[in-house]
């Protein structure tokens, strides 16, 4: 089971089946979807949320998972953070490399939520014995690269090892 985690301002918890509307509000936005996957596509049908939430809920935890990002006092998620094995280009098979990632609704951008939530997941990774975690971004995704910088992640350069795309690779090492 993916555990509930918290920060000073956020609750990180599993997505719930009844939160399809909140997920659709995030992933139907081109501003979010344009940075996701080899062939970015914004959701166009609210029904796309149900299988996504089911996939996210399938992570057995406690280390890897997909969490809803919910500000304290709010009732709906404003985004997603994840800690999962990176998929190998070509096969999609999981690699031994763990990825930290974040997808937030544009209304939540610029408030430090991505850095705060991803930082909590890095601490979670260290608590579970990982010694390194990676992040990947599109080469022109400056805002996510800035989050990597605030997290203290080192830029390793371009790679095509994951997701079947060329991306910027960042690494955080356990201190």
C-alpha positions as CSV (number, residue, x, y, z in Angstrom):
1,X,0.0,0.0,0.0
2,X,1.2,3.5,-0.9
3,X,1.6,5.3,2.5
4,X,0.2,8.7,3.3
5,X,3.0,11.3,3.6
6,X,2.9,14.9,4.7
7,X,4.8,18.1,4.5
8,X,4.2,21.5,6.2
9,X,1.6,22.4,3.6
10,X,0.7,19.3,1.8
11,X,-0.8,15.8,2.2
12,X,0.5,13.2,-0.2
13,X,-1.9,10.3,-0.4
14,X,-3.1,7.7,-2.8
15,X,-5.5,8.9,-5.5
16,X,-9.1,7.9,-4.8
17,X,-11.6,6.5,-7.3
18,X,-14.0,9.3,-6.6
19,X,-11.4,12.0,-7.7
20,X,-11.7,11.4,-11.4
21,X,-12.9,15.0,-11.9
22,X,-9.9,16.4,-10.2
23,X,-7.5,14.2,-12.2
24,X,-9.3,15.2,-15.4
25,X,-9.0,18.9,-14.5
26,X,-5.2,18.4,-14.3
27,X,-4.4,16.1,-17.2
28,X,-6.9,17.6,-19.7
29,X,-4.7,20.8,-19.6
30,X,-2.2,21.0,-22.5
31,X,0.1,23.0,-20.3
32,X,0.5,19.8,-18.1
33,X,0.2,17.1,-20.8
34,X,2.7,18.6,-23.2
35,X,5.5,17.5,-20.9
36,X,4.3,13.9,-20.4
37,X,5.4,10.8,-22.4
38,X,6.8,10.2,-25.9
39,X,3.6,11.4,-27.5
40,X,2.0,14.0,-25.3
41,X,-1.8,14.1,-25.3
42,X,-4.2,16.0,-23.1
43,X,-7.1,14.0,-21.9
44,X,-10.3,14.9,-23.8
45,X,-12.7,12.5,-22.1
46,X,-13.4,12.5,-18.4
47,X,-13.6,8.7,-18.6
48,X,-9.8,8.7,-19.2
49,X,-9.3,9.4,-15.5
50,X,-10.7,6.1,-14.2
51,X,-8.1,3.8,-15.8
52,X,-5.4,6.2,-14.8
53,X,-6.4,6.2,-11.2
54,X,-6.6,2.4,-11.3
55,X,-3.0,2.2,-12.7
56,X,-1.8,4.6,-10.0
57,X,-3.6,2.6,-7.3
58,X,-1.9,-0.6,-8.6
59,X,1.5,0.3,-7.1
60,X,2.0,-2.0,-4.2
61,X,4.1,0.5,-2.2
62,X,5.5,1.2,0.2
63,X,8.4,2.7,-1.7
64,X,7.1,3.2,-5.2
65,X,3.8,4.8,-5.9
66,X,1.8,7.7,-7.3
67,X,0.4,10.2,-4.8
68,X,-2.3,12.9,-5.0
69,X,-1.0,16.3,-3.8
70,X,-3.6,17.9,-1.5
71,X,-2.9,21.2,0.3
72,X,-3.8,21.0,4.0
73,X,-7.4,22.2,4.4
74,X,-8.3,21.5,0.7
75,X,-10.7,18.7,-0.4
76,X,-9.3,18.0,-3.9
77,X,-5.9,17.2,-5.3
78,X,-4.0,19.9,-7.1
79,X,-1.5,17.5,-8.7
80,X,0.4,14.2,-8.7
81,X,3.9,13.2,-7.5
82,X,5.4,9.9,-8.2
83,X,8.3,7.6,-7.3
84,X,8.6,4.7,-9.7
85,X,11.0,2.7,-11.8
86,X,12.0,4.4,-15.0
87,X,10.9,2.5,-18.1
88,X,13.6,1.4,-20.5
89,X,13.4,2.9,-24.0
90,X,12.4,0.4,-26.6
91,X,10.9,-2.2,-24.3
92,X,9.1,-0.1,-21.6
93,X,10.5,-2.6,-19.1
94,X,11.3,-1.2,-15.6
95,X,14.9,-0.3,-15.0
96,X,16.6,-0.4,-11.6
97,X,16.6,3.4,-11.7
98,X,13.9,5.2,-9.6
99,X,12.3,8.4,-10.9
100,X,10.8,11.2,-8.9
101,X,8.2,13.3,-10.9
102,X,5.5,15.8,-10.5
103,X,2.4,17.0,-12.4
104,X,0.5,19.9,-11.0
105,X,-2.5,21.9,-12.2
106,X,-1.3,25.2,-13.6
107,X,-3.2,27.1,-10.9
108,X,-0.8,25.6,-8.4
109,X,2.4,26.5,-10.3
110,X,4.9,29.0,-8.8
111,X,4.0,28.3,-5.2
112,X,6.7,25.8,-4.3
113,X,4.3,22.8,-4.2
114,X,6.3,20.7,-6.7
115,X,9.6,21.2,-4.8
116,X,8.0,20.5,-1.5
117,X,6.2,17.4,-2.6
118,X,9.1,16.0,-4.6
119,X,11.4,16.7,-1.7
120,X,9.2,14.7,0.6
121,X,9.4,11.8,-1.8
122,X,13.2,12.0,-1.9
123,X,13.2,11.7,1.9
124,X,10.8,8.8,1.6
125,X,13.2,7.1,-0.9
126,X,16.2,7.6,1.4
127,X,14.1,6.2,4.3
128,X,13.6,3.1,2.2
129,X,17.3,2.6,1.5
130,X,17.7,4.1,-2.0
131,X,21.0,5.9,-2.6
132,X,20.0,7.7,-5.8
133,X,16.9,8.9,-7.5
134,X,16.5,10.4,-11.0
135,X,14.3,12.9,-12.7
136,X,13.7,13.4,-16.4
137,X,12.4,16.4,-18.2
138,X,11.9,17.5,-21.8
139,X,15.0,19.5,-22.8
140,X,13.0,22.7,-23.0
141,X,11.0,22.2,-19.7
142,X,12.8,25.0,-17.8
143,X,10.3,25.1,-14.9
144,X,10.7,21.4,-14.1
145,X,14.5,21.8,-14.5
146,X,14.3,24.6,-11.9
147,X,12.5,22.3,-9.5
148,X,15.3,19.8,-10.0
149,X,17.8,22.5,-9.1
150,X,15.9,23.5,-6.0
151,X,15.9,19.8,-5.0
152,X,19.7,19.8,-5.3
153,X,19.7,17.4,-8.2
154,X,22.7,17.3,-10.5
155,X,22.1,17.8,-14.2
156,X,23.7,14.8,-16.0
157,X,22.9,15.9,-19.6
158,X,20.8,14.4,-22.4
159,X,19.8,10.7,-22.4
160,X,17.6,8.5,-24.5
161,X,17.6,5.6,-22.1
162,X,14.0,6.2,-20.8
163,X,10.5,6.6,-22.2
164,X,11.7,6.4,-25.8
165,X,12.5,10.1,-25.9
166,X,15.6,12.3,-25.5
167,X,15.4,14.0,-22.2
168,X,17.5,15.9,-19.6
169,X,18.5,13.6,-16.8
170,X,19.0,14.7,-13.2
171,X,20.2,12.8,-10.2
172,X,19.8,13.2,-6.5
173,X,22.1,11.3,-4.2
174,X,21.4,10.4,-0.6
175,X,23.5,12.6,1.6
